[in-house]
């Protein structure tokens, strides 16, 4: 949840919701807090209604928000995506060390993890693959257009 301050002549701030905090930067909003799981925030002029749908359970989060989906400048589940990706790379270097001449990232979400892997392992980091930023999502959109399935 974020907030856009009221402009001159407006009575109240504007409350906004987005799945990533980087969206707030684009519209001049400031991040206030995450919306808790199971919670519904209803907002009307002059009143707010908060409701919980289910009994409290252990919170679980989708790791792909940090690994792949979210922009690195976002905060997701209370943690900077950039920090998570770099730490994942460092952890991979500790758990799966290799002898190599270079660490080459697979753009774009793999770049920060590769930086972490290189830093932890001491293996030099170099770009070897460059993604074309003037087209949409390359791997998934092309695979779907060709009728190819993409699996891990």
N, C-alpha and C positions, 0 to 999 in steps of 0.2 A: 504494500500500500504506500502510496506517495501523496504529496500535497503540492498544489500550485498555489502560491500566495494570491490573495485577492488583489485585483487591480483597482486603481482609483475608480470610485463609483460602484464597486461591487461590495456586497454585504459580507460575503464569506469566502473562505478558501475553497478551491476545488479539490476534491479527493479523487485520486485515480488509482487504478489497479493494473498491474502488468505482471507477466510471468518472469521477466528479467529486469533487474534494476537499471541496466543500460538504457532501457526505453524511457526512463524518467529524464535522462540527460537531453534527449531529443525534444522534449516538450516543456522543459524548464521546471520540472517537478523535483522535489527532494524526497528521498527514500525515508519512510518512517518506521515501518516494521513489516515482517512477514505476516501473512494471514495464516493462522494455525490450521492444521489439517482438521477436517470435519466441521469447520466453522463457516458460517455464512454471514457476511457483512451486508446489510441492506442500508442504503443511504437515501434519505429524502431531505428536502429543504426543512431544516428545523428539527429533524429527529433522525436517530440512528437505531437500528435494531440488529442485535447480534444473537445468533442462534447456533447451537451445537447439534449436529445431526445424529451422532452416534456416541456410544460410551467411549471413554478414553481408552486408547490402546497404545502400545509401543509405537513410537514414530518410526517410520521407515521412509527412505528417500531413494529415488532412482539415481543410480550412479552415473547414468548416461547424461544427466544434466551437467555434471562436471566434466565428464570425459569427452563428450561430443556435441551435445545440442546447444549449450549456452555459449554466449560470447565471453571471451576471457576477461572483459572489463565488467562483468556482472558479479553480483553477490547472490548466491543461491544457497538456500538452507543455512543462512548465516555465515557463509564462508566465501571468500573470493575465489572465483573459478580459476584464475591464473595461479593462485597459491596451490589449489588442489591438484591441478595438472602437473605443476613442477614437482610436487611431493610424490605424486604417482610415478613419475619418471625416476626420481631418486630411489623410491622403494623397489621399482623394477630392477634397477642397477644392483641393489643389495641382494635381491632374491634370485636374479638371473644374470650374473656377470658373464661377459664374453670378452674374448680377445678380438679387437677390431682396430682398424686404422682411423675410422671416422664414425661419428653418430650423425645420421642424415634423417631429418624429420619428414614425415608425410603430412603435408599441409592440409588443413590449417590447424585443426585441433591438436594434432600430434606435435606441433612445434614446441610448445612449452614443456611437454613431457620429455621431449628429446633434450631440451636445455637442462632439465633436472637430471636426466640419465647421464649426460656428458659431465655435468658438474660433479656428480657423485662418483662416477667411474674414472674420471681423469682422461677420458678419451675425447679428442678434439671434436667440436661441433662444426658442421659445415652444411649449408644448403645445397641440395643436389636435385630436388624436385621443386618446381615452381608452379603454383596453381594460377590459372588465368582468372583474375578477379573481375573480368568484364562479362562473365557468363554466370548463370545461376549455379546451383549445387551440382557439381560435375559428376561425381560417381553415382549417386543415387538417381539423379534425373536421367542420366544417359542410360543407366541399366534399365530403368522403368520404360524409357522410350523404346528400347530395343527388345523389351519383353524378357529381360534377363533377371533372375533373382539374385539378390545380394545377401550373402550370409557371412557370418564370422567364422 
